[in-house]
């Protein structure tokens, strides 16, 4: 896949391009299953929320079998739900009978700002024993030298935490925007695969640089209490009632995943919610596919209309998603550590930019995204000190109305095979130009993510997660024709 690169500048960074292929449900090693139905709900008069929640709670009492309890089937028809629907146990699927107007349509009727369907684990992460990192780590490394490897064992879940110092802040020129070293202790969750001497080997390559002169870091065992797994929301249409185009006292995010792993949202269309279709928070290895966010209703300003959003989490894959009328349509928040991927997505009638939004997100791939503005940049004082939005960010065969691609002094951002409005490094705050290759001419392979996945797991893994259009070429025209109206995308 690196045959596309010719520039001399990239030669020292080629090995630092992250391996994004781990993003997705079960790291794309398994297909998303069709879980058997255990409870069925049909339409009735009045508010349907309690009946649906009762069915969810009934399935939550079923013992787990191979990670699953069962599905709740909402028959086709129109439902009204005033309160949030909450899935707080592993192995529960909430399924409708279609995301079109004639499928399962659930209207959020509440008149306060609230998130509608919440897949929600609890608890917290607890770090225990730790050891200092003794050497340098670069993006792409799987070997981590530590002071004492004897406190770890293969199979341990660890947090590899960067502990920057003031020199790191000063090198990036971020103190002027309120950044402090203590505010950027960012952890990367990994699993130890083997130990050799005082070197730990981890399952997923790193996506950031750890340098001793910039503060280094440490590795700590971590236990995760309360996270849930193997949940799904699928095949439905979610609609928020609203008073007018600027109303903000109604459904805010259609679906949120919080402390949720190895789960999915698929074939869901959301209309009129104030913020977005799917938001991911402290959640890993989830797939969001064939989903659409249409015509959000809220003021068009900061903190609104983030169609598909990663607040915290690694290994999340958004593919074949469509948006209309959003601001930040495919976007990450602060301190988001990858790999995370947006693949084969389309945005129209956009009001702001696609890309990492603020405060040092790492290891994100925007692969064949067609939208408006697409930016990876130093946002400086924007948003009370956004500063560097991200590093180790790849734009691959994307199309946009304009591009700003900048790179910090530590790390790199890339635009390869992109087209549309000309790329520039001239953002609101001056910075080093990002790496550019093959402007205006798409490169091969068509998809970096799918090529990396093919190399890691083989062609069957690619076929598990793609439709024929993705394997044969661009699917933007197919997404435009589909526009989330409920007809399934072809060739699954």
GIMO-V168401 format. One record per residue. RES is the residue in one small letter. D_FIRST is the distance of its C-alpha to the first C-alpha in Angstrom with 2 decimals. Layout:
BEGIN
res:RES d_first:D_FIRST
res:RES d_first:D_FIRST
END
This chain:
BEGIN
res:x d_first:0.00
res:x d_first:3.78
res:x d_first:5.52
res:x d_first:6.75
res:x d_first:8.77
res:x d_first:12.14
res:x d_first:14.67
res:x d_first:16.77
res:x d_first:17.30
res:x d_first:13.82
res:x d_first:14.17
res:x d_first:16.36
res:x d_first:14.28
res:x d_first:10.71
res:x d_first:11.99
res:x d_first:13.65
res:x d_first:10.97
res:x d_first:12.50
res:x d_first:11.56
res:x d_first:12.75
res:x d_first:12.98
res:x d_first:16.63
res:x d_first:17.85
res:x d_first:20.28
res:x d_first:23.48
res:x d_first:23.82
res:x d_first:20.18
res:x d_first:19.44
res:x d_first:21.13
res:x d_first:23.99
res:x d_first:24.81
res:x d_first:26.99
res:x d_first:30.42
res:x d_first:33.38
res:x d_first:36.08
res:x d_first:39.70
res:x d_first:42.13
res:x d_first:44.91
res:x d_first:46.52
res:x d_first:47.00
res:x d_first:48.14
res:x d_first:49.61
res:x d_first:50.68
res:x d_first:54.09
res:x d_first:56.11
res:x d_first:55.69
res:x d_first:53.01
res:x d_first:50.71
res:x d_first:49.10
res:x d_first:51.35
res:x d_first:51.10
res:x d_first:47.29
res:x d_first:47.35
res:x d_first:49.93
res:x d_first:47.67
res:x d_first:44.78
res:x d_first:47.21
res:x d_first:48.56
res:x d_first:45.17
res:x d_first:44.63
res:x d_first:47.64
res:x d_first:46.14
res:x d_first:44.92
res:x d_first:41.22
res:x d_first:40.16
res:x d_first:36.68
res:x d_first:35.84
res:x d_first:37.29
res:x d_first:40.74
res:x d_first:40.46
res:x d_first:39.96
res:x d_first:42.38
res:x d_first:42.46
res:x d_first:43.66
res:x d_first:45.06
res:x d_first:44.39
res:x d_first:46.63
res:x d_first:47.24
res:x d_first:47.62
res:x d_first:48.87
res:x d_first:47.93
res:x d_first:49.34
res:x d_first:48.04
res:x d_first:44.61
res:x d_first:43.45
res:x d_first:42.31
res:x d_first:40.38
res:x d_first:40.92
res:x d_first:40.55
res:x d_first:37.65
res:x d_first:37.01
res:x d_first:38.37
res:x d_first:36.92
res:x d_first:38.45
res:x d_first:37.91
res:x d_first:39.24
res:x d_first:39.60
res:x d_first:37.39
res:x d_first:35.99
res:x d_first:37.93
res:x d_first:41.44
res:x d_first:42.92
res:x d_first:41.06
res:x d_first:41.72
res:x d_first:42.47
res:x d_first:43.32
res:x d_first:44.93
res:x d_first:45.02
res:x d_first:48.56
res:x d_first:48.96
res:x d_first:50.19
res:x d_first:48.67
res:x d_first:45.15
res:x d_first:43.50
res:x d_first:40.30
res:x d_first:40.89
res:x d_first:39.11
res:x d_first:38.42
res:x d_first:36.54
res:x d_first:37.86
res:x d_first:37.93
res:x d_first:40.20
res:x d_first:40.79
res:x d_first:38.86
res:x d_first:36.75
res:x d_first:38.88
res:x d_first:37.76
res:x d_first:39.86
res:x d_first:39.48
res:x d_first:37.11
res:x d_first:36.07
res:x d_first:34.90
res:x d_first:31.50
res:x d_first:32.45
res:x d_first:29.36
res:x d_first:26.41
res:x d_first:23.47
res:x d_first:20.20
res:x d_first:17.46
res:x d_first:15.46
res:x d_first:18.67
res:x d_first:20.19
res:x d_first:23.26
res:x d_first:26.12
res:x d_first:29.23
res:x d_first:32.42
res:x d_first:36.11
res:x d_first:37.18
res:x d_first:34.87
res:x d_first:38.01
res:x d_first:38.41
res:x d_first:35.20
res:x d_first:34.37
res:x d_first:31.28
res:x d_first:30.89
res:x d_first:32.20
res:x d_first:30.72
res:x d_first:30.54
res:x d_first:30.07
res:x d_first:28.27
res:x d_first:30.06
res:x d_first:29.58
res:x d_first:33.02
res:x d_first:32.73
res:x d_first:35.73
res:x d_first:37.29
res:x d_first:35.43
res:x d_first:32.13
res:x d_first:33.83
res:x d_first:35.29
res:x d_first:32.10
res:x d_first:30.51
res:x d_first:33.86
res:x d_first:34.18
res:x d_first:37.80
res:x d_first:39.07
res:x d_first:37.55
res:x d_first:39.13
res:x d_first:36.36
res:x d_first:37.79
res:x d_first:36.27
res:x d_first:37.80
res:x d_first:36.20
res:x d_first:32.63
res:x d_first:32.84
res:x d_first:29.72
res:x d_first:29.04
res:x d_first:25.82
res:x d_first:26.70
res:x d_first:25.33
res:x d_first:26.69
res:x d_first:27.54
res:x d_first:26.23
res:x d_first:28.13
res:x d_first:30.24
res:x d_first:30.68
res:x d_first:33.51
res:x d_first:33.11
res:x d_first:29.37
res:x d_first:28.07
res:x d_first:24.80
res:x d_first:23.49
res:x d_first:21.56
res:x d_first:18.98
res:x d_first:17.44
res:x d_first:19.33
res:x d_first:18.31
res:x d_first:20.95
res:x d_first:22.69
res:x d_first:26.07
res:x d_first:28.07
res:x d_first:31.64
res:x d_first:32.94
res:x d_first:31.83
res:x d_first:33.54
res:x d_first:31.27
res:x d_first:31.53
res:x d_first:32.65
res:x d_first:31.75
res:x d_first:34.22
res:x d_first:34.85
res:x d_first:34.89
res:x d_first:36.69
res:x d_first:35.93
res:x d_first:39.09
res:x d_first:39.36
res:x d_first:35.79
res:x d_first:35.62
res:x d_first:33.05
res:x d_first:32.38
res:x d_first:33.81
res:x d_first:32.88
res:x d_first:34.02
res:x d_first:33.47
res:x d_first:34.78
res:x d_first:37.06
res:x d_first:37.93
res:x d_first:39.05
res:x d_first:41.33
res:x d_first:42.99
res:x d_first:46.44
res:x d_first:47.00
res:x d_first:49.95
res:x d_first:48.30
res:x d_first:45.04
res:x d_first:45.55
res:x d_first:46.75
res:x d_first:45.17
res:x d_first:47.48
res:x d_first:45.62
res:x d_first:42.50
res:x d_first:39.85
res:x d_first:36.74
res:x d_first:36.68
res:x d_first:34.88
res:x d_first:34.19
res:x d_first:32.62
res:x d_first:34.16
res:x d_first:33.74
res:x d_first:32.13
res:x d_first:29.35
res:x d_first:27.58
res:x d_first:29.06
res:x d_first:28.26
res:x d_first:29.43
res:x d_first:28.81
res:x d_first:30.52
res:x d_first:32.53
res:x d_first:33.69
res:x d_first:35.47
res:x d_first:37.88
res:x d_first:39.80
res:x d_first:38.93
res:x d_first:39.27
res:x d_first:36.06
res:x d_first:33.40
res:x d_first:32.36
res:x d_first:30.62
res:x d_first:30.76
res:x d_first:29.34
res:x d_first:31.34
res:x d_first:30.98
res:x d_first:29.07
res:x d_first:26.01
res:x d_first:23.68
res:x d_first:24.97
res:x d_first:23.64
res:x d_first:25.02
res:x d_first:24.33
res:x d_first:26.09
res:x d_first:28.29
res:x d_first:29.93
res:x d_first:31.89
res:x d_first:34.48
res:x d_first:37.00
res:x d_first:37.54
res:x d_first:41.11
res:x d_first:41.73
res:x d_first:42.22
res:x d_first:39.20
res:x d_first:38.83
res:x d_first:37.26
res:x d_first:36.73
res:x d_first:36.63
res:x d_first:34.35
res:x d_first:31.18
res:x d_first:29.99
res:x d_first:27.33
res:x d_first:27.59
res:x d_first:26.53
res:x d_first:29.46
res:x d_first:28.54
res:x d_first:26.23
res:x d_first:22.87
res:x d_first:20.63
res:x d_first:21.67
res:x d_first:19.83
res:x d_first:21.20
res:x d_first:20.05
res:x d_first:21.75
res:x d_first:24.33
res:x d_first:26.62
res:x d_first:28.93
res:x d_first:31.85
res:x d_first:33.93
res:x d_first:32.21
res:x d_first:31.80
res:x d_first:28.82
res:x d_first:27.12
res:x d_first:23.93
res:x d_first:24.85
res:x d_first:25.32
res:x d_first:28.43
res:x d_first:29.31
res:x d_first:28.02
res:x d_first:25.45
res:x d_first:23.17
res:x d_first:19.81
res:x d_first:17.48
res:x d_first:18.49
res:x d_first:16.72
res:x d_first:17.97
res:x d_first:16.22
res:x d_first:17.48
res:x d_first:20.72
res:x d_first:23.34
res:x d_first:26.15
res:x d_first:29.14
res:x d_first:32.35
res:x d_first:30.79
res:x d_first:33.01
res:x d_first:30.74
res:x d_first:27.14
res:x d_first:24.10
res:x d_first:22.34
res:x d_first:23.48
res:x d_first:27.22
res:x d_first:28.78
res:x d_first:29.31
res:x d_first:26.16
res:x d_first:23.84
res:x d_first:20.79
res:x d_first:17.30
res:x d_first:17.02
res:x d_first:14.25
res:x d_first:15.50
res:x d_first:13.15
res:x d_first:14.73
res:x d_first:18.11
res:x d_first:20.91
res:x d_first:23.86
res:x d_first:26.25
res:x d_first:25.77
res:x d_first:22.52
res:x d_first:23.14
res:x d_first:21.97
res:x d_first:24.96
res:x d_first:28.00
res:x d_first:30.58
res:x d_first:33.38
res:x d_first:36.68
res:x d_first:35.59
res:x d_first:36.66
res:x d_first:38.81
res:x d_first:36.12
res:x d_first:32.62
res:x d_first:31.25
res:x d_first:27.54
res:x d_first:25.98
res:x d_first:22.78
res:x d_first:20.37
res:x d_first:16.76
res:x d_first:16.32
res:x d_first:13.19
res:x d_first:13.93
res:x d_first:11.11
res:x d_first:12.53
res:x d_first:15.96
res:x d_first:19.31
res:x d_first:22.44
res:x d_first:25.85
res:x d_first:25.16
res:x d_first:22.79
res:x d_first:23.76
res:x d_first:21.03
res:x d_first:22.55
res:x d_first:21.70
res:x d_first:24.37
res:x d_first:25.60
res:x d_first:23.98
res:x d_first:20.27
res:x d_first:17.86
res:x d_first:16.86
res:x d_first:14.16
res:x d_first:14.24
res:x d_first:11.29
res:x d_first:12.14
res:x d_first:15.39
res:x d_first:18.73
res:x d_first:22.41
res:x d_first:24.71
res:x d_first:23.77
res:x d_first:22.05
res:x d_first:24.56
res:x d_first:25.21
res:x d_first:28.83
res:x d_first:29.47
res:x d_first:32.93
res:x d_first:32.45
res:x d_first:31.17
res:x d_first:28.09
res:x d_first:25.37
res:x d_first:22.89
res:x d_first:19.44
res:x d_first:16.35
res:x d_first:15.64
res:x d_first:13.17
res:x d_first:13.67
res:x d_first:16.62
res:x d_first:18.01
res:x d_first:15.36
res:x d_first:12.65
res:x d_first:9.13
res:x d_first:7.00
res:x d_first:5.96
res:x d_first:9.26
res:x d_first:8.95
res:x d_first:6.77
res:x d_first:9.77
res:x d_first:10.17
res:x d_first:6.90
res:x d_first:7.94
res:x d_first:11.37
res:x d_first:10.94
res:x d_first:9.90
res:x d_first:12.82
res:x d_first:15.42
res:x d_first:14.73
res:x d_first:15.19
res:x d_first:18.57
res:x d_first:17.34
res:x d_first:15.30
res:x d_first:18.52
res:x d_first:20.67
res:x d_first:19.52
res:x d_first:18.64
res:x d_first:20.90
res:x d_first:20.51
res:x d_first:19.83
res:x d_first:16.62
res:x d_first:15.45
res:x d_first:16.77
res:x d_first:16.06
res:x d_first:17.28
res:x d_first:20.22
res:x d_first:21.82
res:x d_first:24.75
res:x d_first:25.31
res:x d_first:25.43
res:x d_first:27.83
res:x d_first:30.04
res:x d_first:30.08
res:x d_first:30.79
res:x d_first:31.68
res:x d_first:34.83
res:x d_first:34.67
res:x d_first:33.52
res:x d_first:30.63
res:x d_first:27.27
res:x d_first:26.96
res:x d_first:25.30
res:x d_first:24.97
END
